[in-house]
Amino acid sequence: SASAGEQWQSFKMLFHGFADLPSVIDQFTLSPEFTCNGHRWCIKVYPGGSSEAGEGYLSLYLGLRSGGNATATFELSVLDKYQ
C-alpha cells in the first residue's frame, strides 16, 4: 500500500507508430516524463527486448528521472488498440 500522504496514481501513455519503433535488441525509446508523488519518472521501452529479457520480448522499465532514491510499487500493462 502507499505510504501516508501518497496516493496510487494511474497514467496512460500512447506510443504512436509503435510498430515502426526499432525492434533490435537493446534499442529503447523513452516515454515523456511524468510526475508522481513528488518524483519525475519515465518508461524505458525496448520494443525488441533488452539483453536481460532476450530477443522476441517487449521490455519495459520504470526510470527515476528526478535524481536521488525512491522506492515504487508499480504495474505496467500493454494494450493493443486494434483488439
C-alpha positions as CSV (number, residue, x, y, z in Angstrom):
1,S,0.0,0.0,0.0
2,A,1.0,3.6,-0.5
3,S,2.8,5.4,2.4
4,A,0.9,8.0,4.4
5,G,0.2,11.0,2.2
6,E,1.0,9.2,-1.0
7,Q,-1.7,8.1,-3.4
8,W,-1.9,5.5,-6.1
9,Q,-2.0,7.2,-9.5
10,S,-2.7,6.0,-13.0
11,F,-1.1,7.2,-16.2
12,K,-1.9,6.4,-19.8
13,M,0.9,6.7,-22.4
14,L,0.4,6.4,-26.1
15,F,3.3,5.5,-28.4
16,H,2.0,6.5,-31.9
17,G,3.7,4.4,-34.6
18,F,4.8,1.7,-32.1
19,A,5.1,-0.8,-34.9
20,D,7.7,1.5,-36.5
21,L,9.9,1.7,-33.4
22,P,13.3,-0.1,-33.6
23,S,12.8,-3.7,-32.8
24,V,16.5,-4.5,-32.4
25,I,17.5,-6.0,-29.0
26,D,18.7,-3.3,-26.5
27,Q,17.4,-0.3,-28.6
28,F,15.0,1.7,-26.5
29,T,12.6,4.7,-26.6
30,L,11.8,6.9,-23.6
31,S,8.3,8.0,-22.8
32,P,7.6,11.6,-21.9
33,E,8.4,12.3,-18.3
34,F,5.5,12.3,-15.7
35,T,5.3,13.3,-12.1
36,C,4.1,11.0,-9.3
37,N,4.4,11.6,-5.5
38,G,6.9,14.4,-6.0
39,H,9.3,12.5,-8.3
40,R,9.8,12.6,-12.1
41,W,9.6,9.3,-13.9
42,C,9.7,7.8,-17.4
43,I,9.1,4.5,-19.0
44,K,12.0,3.0,-21.0
45,V,10.6,0.8,-23.8
46,Y,12.6,-1.8,-25.6
47,P,10.3,-3.0,-28.4
48,G,12.8,-5.7,-29.4
49,G,13.6,-6.7,-25.9
50,S,16.5,-5.9,-23.6
51,S,19.6,-8.1,-23.2
52,E,18.2,-9.2,-19.7
53,A,14.9,-10.4,-21.2
54,G,16.2,-11.7,-24.6
55,E,15.1,-11.2,-28.2
56,G,11.5,-11.5,-29.0
57,Y,10.2,-9.9,-25.8
58,L,8.9,-6.4,-25.1
59,S,10.8,-5.0,-22.2
60,L,9.5,-2.1,-20.0
61,Y,11.4,-0.3,-17.2
62,L,10.4,2.4,-14.8
63,G,13.1,5.1,-14.7
64,L,13.5,7.7,-11.9
65,R,14.4,11.0,-13.6
66,S,14.4,13.4,-10.7
67,G,17.6,12.0,-9.1
68,G,18.1,10.7,-5.6
69,N,16.5,7.4,-4.5
70,A,12.8,6.4,-4.5
71,T,11.0,3.1,-3.9
72,A,7.9,2.5,-6.1
73,T,5.4,-0.2,-6.4
74,F,4.1,-0.2,-10.0
75,E,2.2,-2.2,-12.6
76,L,2.6,-1.8,-16.4
77,S,0.0,-3.0,-18.9
78,V,0.3,-3.0,-22.7
79,L,-2.9,-2.5,-24.6
80,D,-3.4,-3.2,-28.4
81,K,-5.8,-0.6,-29.6
82,Y,-6.7,-2.9,-32.6
83,Q,-8.0,-5.8,-30.4
